[in-house]
């Protein structure tokens, strides 16, 4: 369940940037020797706005609005080799929203580490931290869960604006349960 929550939500969360030095170091890891063009900086700004909006929609439990950012043939490729289509992803997201008590939008973020453009397509590498409160399975008491993940994402620009087409998990970060390291496996 924890893996599904991390996976299905991760691609949506691009919002709060951290220190510039940290972002620069991570950008060099994702796209070594890449120099942003003016068009790429504009695309990154615009994509950031779209995904920031998705975070707000997710926190408001507005899955219909979130789905508008997805191409009909969207795929998500998980670290374990599983590939989910758009319908499977949306169903998992519905279940995940039902299990959440609260999303901490002040500490939930994703940042674009690197972006490259090829015509109307943008490939972005993202780093995401997702902070939420979930009920304990036994007694319903609230627990804070923090996860992080890196993705490689393909976005396309169309008449509807920027929409995500493919997401590939690249690296799973640590999980924390109530502030302590936790192994969800």
C-alpha positions as CSV (number, residue, x, y, z in Angstrom):
1,X,0.0,0.0,0.0
2,X,2.8,2.4,1.0
3,X,4.6,1.8,-2.4
4,X,1.4,2.4,-4.3
5,X,0.8,5.7,-2.5
6,X,4.3,6.8,-3.2
7,X,4.2,5.8,-6.8
8,X,0.8,7.0,-7.8
9,X,1.2,10.5,-6.4
10,X,4.8,11.2,-7.0
11,X,4.5,12.5,-10.6
12,X,2.0,15.1,-9.5
13,X,4.0,16.9,-6.9
14,X,6.3,19.6,-8.4
15,X,6.1,22.7,-6.2
16,X,8.4,24.1,-3.6
17,X,12.1,24.6,-4.5
18,X,14.8,24.1,-2.0
19,X,18.2,25.9,-1.8
20,X,19.7,26.8,-5.2
21,X,22.9,25.0,-4.5
22,X,21.1,21.8,-3.8
23,X,19.1,22.1,-7.0
24,X,22.2,22.9,-9.1
25,X,24.1,19.9,-7.8
26,X,21.1,17.6,-8.5
27,X,20.6,19.0,-12.0
28,X,24.2,18.2,-12.8
29,X,23.5,14.6,-11.7
30,X,20.4,14.2,-13.8
31,X,21.7,16.1,-16.9
32,X,25.5,16.4,-16.8
33,X,26.9,19.2,-19.0
34,X,23.5,20.5,-19.9
35,X,23.1,24.2,-20.4
36,X,19.5,25.5,-20.4
37,X,18.3,27.5,-23.4
38,X,15.8,30.4,-23.1
39,X,13.1,28.1,-24.4
40,X,13.8,25.5,-21.8
41,X,13.7,28.0,-19.0
42,X,10.3,29.2,-20.2
43,X,9.1,25.6,-20.5
44,X,10.4,24.7,-17.1
45,X,8.5,27.7,-15.6
46,X,5.3,26.8,-17.4
47,X,5.6,23.1,-16.4
48,X,6.3,24.1,-12.8
49,X,3.0,26.1,-12.8
50,X,1.0,23.2,-14.2
51,X,2.4,20.7,-11.7
52,X,2.0,23.2,-8.8
53,X,-1.6,23.4,-9.8
54,X,-1.8,19.6,-9.7
55,X,-0.5,19.6,-6.1
56,X,-3.2,21.9,-5.1
57,X,-5.8,19.9,-6.9
58,X,-4.5,16.7,-5.3
59,X,-4.6,18.2,-1.8
60,X,-8.2,19.3,-2.5
61,X,-9.0,15.7,-3.6
62,X,-10.0,16.9,-7.0
63,X,-8.9,13.8,-9.0
64,X,-11.0,14.9,-12.1
65,X,-8.9,18.1,-12.3
66,X,-5.6,16.1,-11.8
67,X,-6.6,13.8,-14.6
68,X,-6.8,16.7,-17.0
69,X,-3.0,16.9,-16.9
70,X,-2.7,13.3,-18.2
71,X,-2.5,12.1,-21.8
72,X,-5.0,9.4,-22.6
73,X,-2.1,7.0,-23.3
74,X,-0.2,7.9,-20.1
75,X,2.1,5.1,-18.7
76,X,3.9,4.8,-15.4
77,X,6.9,2.5,-15.2
78,X,7.7,1.4,-11.6
79,X,11.1,0.5,-10.3
80,X,10.0,-3.2,-10.0
81,X,9.3,-3.3,-13.8
82,X,5.5,-3.0,-13.5
83,X,3.9,-0.6,-16.0
84,X,0.5,1.0,-15.2
85,X,-1.8,2.7,-17.8
86,X,-3.8,5.8,-17.1
87,X,-6.9,3.9,-15.9
88,X,-4.9,1.8,-13.5
89,X,-3.1,4.9,-12.2
90,X,-6.3,6.8,-11.6
91,X,-7.9,3.9,-9.8
92,X,-4.9,3.6,-7.5
93,X,-5.0,7.3,-6.9
94,X,-8.7,7.1,-5.9
95,X,-7.9,4.4,-3.4
96,X,-4.9,6.5,-2.1
97,X,-7.0,9.6,-1.6
98,X,-9.6,7.6,0.3
99,X,-6.8,6.4,2.7
100,X,-5.4,9.9,3.5
101,X,-6.3,12.1,6.4
102,X,-4.2,15.1,5.2
103,X,-1.6,16.2,2.8
104,X,1.0,18.7,4.1
105,X,1.2,21.1,1.2
106,X,3.8,23.2,3.0
107,X,6.3,20.4,3.1
108,X,5.2,18.4,0.0
109,X,7.1,19.4,-3.1
110,X,8.7,18.2,-6.3
111,X,11.4,20.1,-8.1
112,X,12.5,19.9,-11.7
113,X,16.2,18.9,-11.6
114,X,16.7,19.0,-15.4
115,X,14.7,19.7,-18.5
116,X,15.4,19.2,-22.2
117,X,13.1,20.1,-25.0
118,X,12.6,18.3,-28.3
119,X,9.9,20.2,-30.3
120,X,6.6,20.0,-28.3
121,X,8.0,17.4,-25.9
122,X,9.9,18.0,-22.6
123,X,11.8,15.4,-20.8
124,X,12.2,16.3,-17.1
125,X,14.0,14.7,-14.2
126,X,12.2,15.4,-10.9
127,X,12.8,15.0,-7.2
128,X,9.7,14.7,-5.1
129,X,9.0,14.7,-1.3
130,X,5.5,13.8,-0.3
131,X,4.3,14.4,3.3
132,X,0.9,13.1,4.4
133,X,-1.0,11.9,7.4
134,X,-2.5,8.4,7.3
135,X,-4.6,6.5,9.8
136,X,-3.0,3.5,11.6
137,X,-4.5,0.2,10.1
138,X,-5.2,-1.1,13.6
139,X,-6.6,1.7,15.6
140,X,-7.0,4.6,13.2
141,X,-4.5,6.9,15.0
142,X,-2.8,9.4,12.7
143,X,0.7,8.9,11.5
144,X,2.9,11.1,9.4
145,X,4.5,9.5,6.4
146,X,7.3,11.1,4.3
147,X,8.6,9.6,1.1
148,X,10.8,10.8,-1.7
149,X,11.4,9.6,-5.2
150,X,13.1,10.6,-8.5
151,X,11.4,10.3,-11.9
152,X,12.2,10.8,-15.5
153,X,9.0,12.2,-17.1
154,X,7.9,13.0,-20.6
155,X,5.5,15.9,-21.0
156,X,3.9,17.0,-24.3
157,X,2.5,20.4,-25.3
158,X,-0.9,20.3,-27.0
159,X,-4.0,22.4,-27.5
160,X,-4.8,21.6,-23.8
161,X,-1.4,22.8,-22.6
162,X,1.3,20.7,-21.0
163,X,0.2,17.1,-20.2
164,X,2.2,14.2,-18.9
165,X,2.7,11.2,-21.2
166,X,5.2,8.9,-19.5
167,X,6.7,8.6,-16.0
168,X,9.5,6.3,-15.1
169,X,10.6,5.8,-11.5
170,X,14.4,6.3,-11.3
171,X,15.3,6.1,-7.6
172,X,13.3,5.5,-4.4
173,X,14.4,7.6,-1.5
174,X,13.9,6.9,2.2
175,X,10.6,6.6,4.0
176,X,10.0,8.1,7.4
177,X,7.1,7.2,9.7
178,X,6.5,9.7,12.5
179,X,9.9,11.2,11.9
180,X,11.8,7.8,12.2
181,X,13.3,5.8,9.3
182,X,10.9,3.1,8.1
183,X,11.3,0.2,5.8
184,X,8.0,-0.3,4.0
185,X,9.0,-3.7,2.5
